[in-house]
Amino acid sequence: MGKKIIVAFMLVWTVVSSQAQTTKKVEIEDPDNLAHDYFSQIMGVAMSATSNLKLYQFVYDWIGTPYRLGGDTKKGIDCSGFAYQLYDKVFNTVIGNNSRNIFSMVNPVDKDELKEGDLVFFKIKSRSISHMGVYIGDNKFAHASSSRGVMISNLDEPYWKRYYYKGGRLIESLREKLNED
């Protein structure tokens, strides 16, 4: 059942993507909002509440990419590599190459203040940060799981609640400096 849903969505997404590529301004013609609603259901986030469709498209394109420690391609990627690629492609910003370095580049943000694109950090059976992801809204985050590859998880799941450390937003002055270089 799950594979059929994903295949059906991929077909809808292919049609929507090809329409978007043929026009300069990305406008999705979907009078019944079927593709939009379906995308919302798959991603688990209300698309009407988002301001960054590029973020969601990036996440969707990477879903299922296998985990590989130190990896940064679709052949295999780790959590910090995924965040690095996302920030590079979606926000045109270069960030650090491991979760601890990246954490040093953010201002802490309370869990209930997280916004799309903020980073979430975890201390999994460790005293130091050992995992991270990118917040996508509705308490969900995208990340590269060592067991399931790139996926979306919920911060309210007991496992993630247990190991959640902090959320963070890239320091604006640092973002500007990185973009100048």
Buried (B, 14 or more C-beta within 10 A) or exposed (E): EEEEEBEEBEEBBEEBBEBBEEEEEEEBEBEEEEBBBBBBEBBBBEBEEBEBBEBBBBBBBBBEBEBBEEBBEEEBBBBBBBBBBBBBBBBEBEBBBBBEEBBEBBEEBEBEEBEBBBBBBBBBEEEEBBBBBBBBBBBBBBBBBEEEBBBBBEBEEEEBEEBBBBBBBBBEEBBEEBEEE
